[in-house]
Amino acid sequence: MIMEKEAMDAEAMQLLQAQSVVWQQLLGFADIMALKCAVELRIADIIHSHGCPITLSQIAAGINAPSPDITYLGRIMRFLGRKKIFTFTPSNDGGETLYGPTHASKFLLCDSELSMAPIILLQSDPSAMAPWHYFSRCVREGGMAFEKAHGQEIWDFGSANPAFNKIFNAAMGCSAKFITTAVIAAYKDGFLSIGSLVDVGGGIGTSIAEITKAYPHIKATNFDLPHVIATAPEYPGVSHVGGDMFKSVPKADVVFMKEILHDWSDEHCVKILKNCRKAIPEKTGKVILVEAVLKPESEGLFDNPAFASDLIMLAHTTGGKERTEAEWKQVLEKAGFMRYNIIQIPALRSIIEAYPN
């Protein structure tokens, strides 16, 4: 009888653990919504400005509102504390719990160089979340989730909706800043020999501005759609050019593309890369891609965001996807880039150097 009870307990534990896995996935939306709340209320900025753990009352006092709801705030802060976004230390004498900064909360600071706040606001925006509701319909019928949700591709939607375009460009600029920092640190010698560089799909120019700041000898061009370029600020040594990368790319010694090709299908990527090949010298030119390289056999922490990013591509783009090395090789070779080199950098992306000969 004892052995039967132990077997039943083991089976019950397995079922409980399995149910827990499903619940974690089911309630995953709570994570981003809590982060969005923290960003909108600038909670990380309030806590970091004190330089030490502070009480809920002190956080509430820093929120730009006449009378913040302490109970509401407390439950959100408890959740963020359990998620290790902030530290939380209950008082032993019945006083208030103290909430402090963490390495993770640094990425929620609104005015930080490495802030991820704009990305959080984009991914939690109702327009960005709507396509996720169309996944099953896309499986049944085919088609693209964003188009089913909004009746047009994300690029056209951004052009027609200035508010969304502003959120999108801010998020892309934010992503560009911290990824480009890692690229510059890891690719020092690679930039030294470049005379001219065009950033294809460079958004408002954040990446190219950081590169030219570190390497002012480079003649730099930021290239993107006209409605994107229209909002780009001026940067020393950077020329902004509006156009369509599916038609042509400005000429330069080197083409730089950060997280552009993952937005597009293999066929679209080949077309873009062929235009890039026409824009660079046949013998000395190269294309520098900054993209995720999926490793299906790995289950490490740093691979997980790339697989989630693949679903973002499914939700927001026209055939975009994250790719394995074999898939990148196939795309590059079809476009005439028979030689490539992958460089690991301290980021969730890699550098892929591709050569036309």
TAPEHU-V63342 format. One record per residue. N is the residue number from 0. SS is DSSP state (alpha for helix, beta for strand, coil for the rest). Layout:
n=<N & N>
ss=<SS & SS>
This chain:
n=<0 & 1 & 2 & 3 & 4 & 5 & 6 & 7 & 8 & 9 & 10 & 11 & 12 & 13 & 14 & 15 & 16 & 17 & 18 & 19 & 20 & 21 & 22 & 23 & 24 & 25 & 26 & 27 & 28 & 29 & 30 & 31 & 32 & 33 & 34 & 35 & 36 & 37 & 38 & 39 & 40 & 41 & 42 & 43 & 44 & 45 & 46 & 47 & 48 & 49 & 50 & 51 & 52 & 53 & 54 & 55 & 56 & 57 & 58 & 59 & 60 & 61 & 62 & 63 & 64 & 65 & 66 & 67 & 68 & 69 & 70 & 71 & 72 & 73 & 74 & 75 & 76 & 77 & 78 & 79 & 80 & 81 & 82 & 83 & 84 & 85 & 86 & 87 & 88 & 89 & 90 & 91 & 92 & 93 & 94 & 95 & 96 & 97 & 98 & 99 & 100 & 101 & 102 & 103 & 104 & 105 & 106 & 107 & 108 & 109 & 110 & 111 & 112 & 113 & 114 & 115 & 116 & 117 & 118 & 119 & 120 & 121 & 122 & 123 & 124 & 125 & 126 & 127 & 128 & 129 & 130 & 131 & 132 & 133 & 134 & 135 & 136 & 137 & 138 & 139 & 140 & 141 & 142 & 143 & 144 & 145 & 146 & 147 & 148 & 149 & 150 & 151 & 152 & 153 & 154 & 155 & 156 & 157 & 158 & 159 & 160 & 161 & 162 & 163 & 164 & 165 & 166 & 167 & 168 & 169 & 170 & 171 & 172 & 173 & 174 & 175 & 176 & 177 & 178 & 179 & 180 & 181 & 182 & 183 & 184 & 185 & 186 & 187 & 188 & 189 & 190 & 191 & 192 & 193 & 194 & 195 & 196 & 197 & 198 & 199 & 200 & 201 & 202 & 203 & 204 & 205 & 206 & 207 & 208 & 209 & 210 & 211 & 212 & 213 & 214 & 215 & 216 & 217 & 218 & 219 & 220 & 221 & 222 & 223 & 224 & 225 & 226 & 227 & 228 & 229 & 230 & 231 & 232 & 233 & 234 & 235 & 236 & 237 & 238 & 239 & 240 & 241 & 242 & 243 & 244 & 245 & 246 & 247 & 248 & 249 & 250 & 251 & 252 & 253 & 254 & 255 & 256 & 257 & 258 & 259 & 260 & 261 & 262 & 263 & 264 & 265 & 266 & 267 & 268 & 269 & 270 & 271 & 272 & 273 & 274 & 275 & 276 & 277 & 278 & 279 & 280 & 281 & 282 & 283 & 284 & 285 & 286 & 287 & 288 & 289 & 290 & 291 & 292 & 293 & 294 & 295 & 296 & 297 & 298 & 299 & 300 & 301 & 302 & 303 & 304 & 305 & 306 & 307 & 308 & 309 & 310 & 311 & 312 & 313 & 314 & 315 & 316 & 317 & 318 & 319 & 320 & 321 & 322 & 323 & 324 & 325 & 326 & 327 & 328 & 329 & 330 & 331 & 332 & 333 & 334 & 335 & 336 & 337 & 338 & 339 & 340 & 341 & 342 & 343 & 344 & 345 & 346 & 347 & 348 & 349 & 350 & 351 & 352 & 353 & 354 & 355 & 356>
ss=<coil & alpha & alpha & alpha & alpha & alpha & alpha & alpha & alpha & alpha & alpha & alpha & alpha & alpha & alpha & alpha & alpha & alpha & alpha & alpha & alpha & alpha & alpha & alpha & alpha & alpha & coil & coil & alpha & alpha & alpha & alpha & alpha & alpha & alpha & alpha & alpha & alpha & alpha & alpha & coil & coil & alpha & alpha & alpha & alpha & alpha & alpha & alpha & alpha & coil & coil & coil & beta & beta & alpha & alpha & alpha & alpha & alpha & alpha & alpha & coil & coil & coil & coil & coil & coil & coil & alpha & alpha & alpha & alpha & alpha & alpha & alpha & alpha & alpha & alpha & alpha & alpha & alpha & coil & coil & coil & coil & beta & beta & beta & coil & coil & coil & coil & coil & coil & coil & coil & beta & beta & beta & coil & coil & coil & alpha & alpha & alpha & alpha & alpha & coil & coil & coil & coil & coil & coil & coil & coil & alpha & alpha & alpha & alpha & alpha & alpha & alpha & coil & coil & alpha & alpha & alpha & alpha & alpha & alpha & alpha & alpha & alpha & alpha & alpha & alpha & alpha & alpha & alpha & alpha & coil & coil & coil & alpha & alpha & alpha & alpha & alpha & alpha & coil & coil & coil & alpha & alpha & alpha & alpha & alpha & alpha & alpha & coil & alpha & alpha & alpha & alpha & alpha & alpha & alpha & alpha & alpha & alpha & alpha & alpha & alpha & alpha & alpha & alpha & alpha & alpha & alpha & alpha & alpha & alpha & alpha & alpha & alpha & coil & alpha & alpha & alpha & alpha & alpha & coil & coil & coil & beta & beta & beta & beta & beta & coil & coil & coil & coil & coil & alpha & alpha & alpha & alpha & alpha & alpha & alpha & alpha & alpha & coil & coil & coil & coil & beta & beta & beta & beta & beta & beta & coil & alpha & alpha & alpha & alpha & coil & coil & coil & coil & coil & coil & coil & coil & beta & beta & beta & beta & beta & coil & coil & coil & coil & coil & coil & coil & coil & coil & coil & coil & beta & beta & beta & beta & beta & coil & coil & alpha & alpha & alpha & beta & coil & alpha & alpha & alpha & alpha & alpha & alpha & alpha & alpha & alpha & alpha & alpha & alpha & alpha & alpha & coil & coil & coil & coil & coil & coil & beta & beta & beta & beta & beta & beta & coil & beta & beta & coil & coil & coil & coil & coil & coil & alpha & alpha & alpha & alpha & alpha & alpha & alpha & alpha & alpha & alpha & alpha & alpha & alpha & alpha & alpha & alpha & coil & beta & beta & coil & coil & coil & beta & beta & alpha & alpha & alpha & alpha & alpha & alpha & alpha & alpha & alpha & alpha & coil & coil & coil & coil & beta & beta & beta & beta & beta & beta & coil & coil & coil & coil & coil & beta & beta & beta & beta & beta & beta & coil & coil>
